[in-house]
Amino acid sequence: MSRTTLDIDDDVLAAAKELAKAQNSTAGQVISELARKALTHHADAGAPAPHGLLYEEGWYVLPSRGAVVTNELIDKIQEQLDREDARIAGRERSRSADGQ
């Protein structure tokens, strides 16, 4: 076990001390366990992830915006992105040709 100094908000430390007292443990052990859980947590299927998205079958599910996503819409967006990429690549080529 390592010793280190961390800046922890007062309310978080107070909560950790309360948990430690209830668990007959130390605040350091409580904070270590909570950090370990947070750092190794994998979202359960159908459970909200920390950022509010659902995680289902290995995918984060975006919330509905009320529009139907069709293959036609995806193709249109992909074409727009391809044109934008080509425009950016053209600018980069002209810069390198100019010696920039």
C-alpha positions in Angstrom: 0.0 0.0 0.0 1.3 3.4 -1.0 1.1 6.6 1.0 0.4 9.8 -0.9 -1.2 13.2 -0.4 -4.4 13.9 -2.3 -6.6 17.0 -2.2 -10.1 15.7 -1.5 -13.2 17.9 -1.1 -14.3 18.3 2.4 -17.8 16.7 1.8 -16.2 13.7 0.1 -13.8 13.1 3.0 -16.6 13.5 5.5 -18.7 10.9 3.6 -15.8 8.6 3.4 -15.1 8.9 7.1 -18.8 8.1 7.8 -18.7 5.0 5.6 -15.4 4.0 7.2 -16.9 4.2 10.7 -20.0 2.2 9.6 -17.8 -0.4 8.0 -15.2 -0.5 10.8 -12.6 0.5 8.2 -10.5 3.5 7.4 -11.3 6.5 5.1 -8.3 5.5 2.9 -9.7 2.0 2.5 -13.1 3.3 1.7 -11.8 5.8 -0.9 -9.6 3.1 -2.5 -12.5 0.7 -2.8 -14.8 3.4 -4.3 -12.1 4.5 -6.7 -11.4 0.9 -7.7 -15.1 0.3 -8.4 -15.4 3.5 -10.4 -12.3 2.8 -12.5 -13.1 -0.8 -13.3 -16.9 -0.5 -13.7 -18.4 -1.8 -16.9 -21.9 -0.6 -17.6 -24.5 -3.4 -17.1 -26.8 -4.0 -20.1 -29.7 -1.6 -20.0 -28.3 0.4 -17.1 -27.6 4.1 -17.5 -23.9 4.8 -17.9 -22.3 7.7 -15.9 -22.9 10.0 -18.9 -26.6 9.1 -19.1 -26.4 6.9 -22.2 -27.8 3.3 -22.1 -25.4 0.5 -22.6 -26.9 -2.5 -24.4 -25.2 -5.5 -26.0 -21.8 -3.8 -26.0 -23.1 -0.5 -27.5 -23.9 2.9 -26.0 -27.4 3.8 -27.2 -28.0 7.4 -28.1 -31.3 9.0 -27.0 -34.0 9.5 -29.6 -34.3 12.9 -31.2 -37.7 12.2 -32.7 -36.4 11.5 -36.2 -36.2 8.2 -38.0 -32.7 7.3 -39.0 -32.8 5.7 -42.4 -30.1 4.3 -44.7 -30.7 7.3 -47.0 -30.0 9.7 -44.1 -26.9 7.9 -43.2 -25.7 8.0 -46.8 -26.4 11.7 -47.0 -24.4 12.4 -43.9 -21.6 10.2 -45.1 -21.4 12.1 -48.4 -21.3 15.4 -46.5 -18.5 14.1 -44.3 -16.6 12.8 -47.4 -16.9 16.2 -49.1 -15.6 17.9 -46.0 -12.7 15.5 -45.6 -11.8 16.0 -49.3 -11.9 19.8 -48.8 -9.7 19.6 -45.8 -7.3 17.2 -47.5 -7.1 19.6 -50.5 -6.2 22.4 -48.2 -3.5 20.3 -46.5 -2.1 19.3 -49.9 -1.9 22.9 -51.1 -0.1 23.9 -47.9 2.5 21.2 -48.3 3.0 22.2 -51.9 3.5 25.8 -50.8 6.2 24.6 -48.4 4.1 25.4 -45.2 
